[in-house]
Amino acid sequence: MIRRPIPIAVLGLAIAALPTGWAPLAAQQSTTAPIVEEGAQVDFGIVVPSGEAGAISITPGGAQLCSPTLTCLGGQREGLIYVTGVKDELVTILIGDALLSNGSATLHARFRPSDPYLILRPGRRKNAFGVTGTLAIEPHQPAGSYSGTYDIIVEYQ
């Protein structure tokens, strides 16, 4: 299991998410654990909340989808993760949700891998998958710096 911290800064009424940090999980069927590396951080971009709840999503390819109740100003990016491991092994990828806090308010973020399965290619090749997600924004979301963690599990099958 990989525990992934996610700092989220809310500057005025703008919201940006930038996850950081990694540690690999030991494989179940192999004697060597897959090596997991970050290629790019997932970023929800800048959002201006309103008096109504909404959500912002980052799609595979990095497009930003914004609820009509929010104003999305761009700056988003799909995350990119690399896995290196035993040739031709199948791995399952799971990513957990995150509850982000600024000390007095919270945000709920749900993350997804671009593909829940990956066949590892030969040698030390880095096998990539994307990280996308959805961030729930509450009405009148307070400004502040939000942080939390989410888990990434990469298991040999």
SVG drawing of the C-alpha trace seen along z (x, -y; Angstrom):
<svg xmlns="http://www.w3.org/2000/svg" viewBox="-27 -36 43 52">
<polyline fill="none" stroke="black" stroke-width="0.4" points="0.0,0.0 1.2,-3.5 0.1,-6.4 -0.1,-9.5 -0.4,-13.0 -2.5,-15.6 -2.0,-19.3 -4.8,-21.4 -4.5,-25.2 -7.6,-27.4 -6.5,-30.9 -9.4,-33.2 -12.0,-31.2 -9.5,-29.3 -8.9,-25.6 -5.8,-23.7 -4.8,-20.1 -1.2,-18.8 -0.5,-15.3 3.1,-14.4 5.1,-11.5 5.3,-7.6 6.3,-4.3 5.9,-0.9 3.9,2.1 5.4,5.6 4.0,7.9 2.0,10.9 3.2,13.4 6.6,12.1 9.8,12.0 10.3,8.3 7.9,5.5 6.9,3.3 8.7,0.0 6.2,-2.9 7.3,-6.4 5.5,-9.7 5.7,-11.1 3.3,-14.1 1.1,-15.3 -2.7,-15.3 -4.0,-18.9 -7.6,-19.9 -6.8,-23.4 -8.5,-26.5 -12.1,-26.5 -14.3,-29.4 -17.1,-27.9 -20.5,-29.5 -23.4,-29.2 -24.3,-25.8 -22.5,-22.4 -20.6,-21.2 -17.8,-19.0 -14.7,-19.3 -13.4,-16.2 -10.2,-15.6 -10.7,-13.1 -8.2,-10.7 -6.2,-13.1 -6.4,-15.9 -9.7,-17.6 -11.4,-19.6 -15.2,-19.0 -16.9,-21.5 -20.4,-21.5 -22.5,-24.4 -22.6,-25.8 -18.8,-26.3 -16.5,-28.4 -13.5,-26.5 -10.5,-28.5 -8.2,-25.8 -4.7,-24.8 -5.7,-21.1 -3.5,-18.1 -4.0,-14.3 -1.5,-12.5 1.0,-10.1 2.4,-7.1 5.1,-4.6 5.3,-1.0 8.3,1.2 8.3,4.9 8.5,8.5 8.1,9.0 4.7,10.0 3.1,9.9 -0.4,8.6 -0.9,6.0 -4.1,4.6 -4.2,0.9 -6.6,-0.5 -6.7,-4.1 -8.6,-5.2 -10.6,-8.3 -9.3,-11.2 -10.8,-13.5 -8.9,-16.8 -8.9,-19.3 -7.8,-22.9 -8.3,-22.4 -11.9,-23.6 -13.4,-22.5 -13.1,-19.4 -13.2,-18.4 -13.9,-14.9 -11.8,-13.7 -12.2,-10.4 -9.4,-9.1 -9.2,-6.6 -6.5,-4.9 -6.8,-5.2 -6.8,-1.4 -7.4,0.9 -5.0,3.6 -1.6,3.3 0.7,6.0 4.3,5.1 6.6,4.9 10.1,6.3 13.2,5.0 13.3,1.9 10.7,0.2 8.4,-2.2 4.8,-1.1 2.5,-4.2 -1.0,-4.7 -2.9,-8.0 -4.6,-9.2 -7.8,-11.1 -10.4,-12.1 -13.3,-14.1 -13.3,-16.8 -16.6,-17.6 -17.0,-21.3 -19.5,-22.4 -21.5,-25.6 -19.5,-28.6 -16.3,-26.4 -14.0,-28.2 -10.7,-29.5 -7.6,-27.8 -4.9,-25.2 -6.4,-21.7 -4.3,-18.6 -4.8,-14.8 -3.7,-11.5 -4.9,-8.8 -3.7,-5.2 -2.5,-3.5 -2.4,0.3 -0.4,2.1 -0.7,5.9 0.6,8.7 -2.2,11.1"/>
</svg>
